[in-house]
Amino acid sequence: MDLERRVAELERRVAALESGDTGHPGQRPGAEPAPEGGTFWALEQLKARLDRMDGADDGGVLFTGAVRVPTGERYEWQYGLTVGELMDADWSEAAESFAALGHPVRMRLLREILGGRGAVAELAALEDLGTTGQIYHHLRQLTSAGWLHTAARGRYRVPPKRVVPLLVALAAAQP
């Protein structure tokens, strides 16, 4: 994005935050409404689909994204479940995945790796990540939980099927 567009976007966001205008209930401050279909176009599509599904009387959730990460790679992902499927699932199975994300150094490692720094040597050169041994400890935790995999010796990568879910989890954690 060129500098003029970036400055214009920042000015627009600041103006929206200062005015307190969020557009519509449930929309983040400064977020643009969808150009077609209204602000809740994805929600409306989900509700229409749930109406056609047996056993979806209690509703459902849908997570989706189309992203390009700083390395230039593009990912598209979508996943949905009914409330019944979620309520019947064993929630304790998600504990390891959430625990792996529950440390600031691990979150920083994920951000750096997604941004293109996948070699342990590159990560060890960054400030505030600890010793090489501590970095390896965090990388093992993230790998064990499926947030990372080894792409080559001493090099890590966020698996393609986890890129959008990671960004969804990060977005869900925003205040």
Helices and strands as residue ranges (DSSP letters): H 3-19, H 41-51, E 60-68, E 74-82, H 83-88, G 91-94, H 95-101, H 104-114, H 120-124, H 132-144, E 149-152, E 155-157, H 160-172
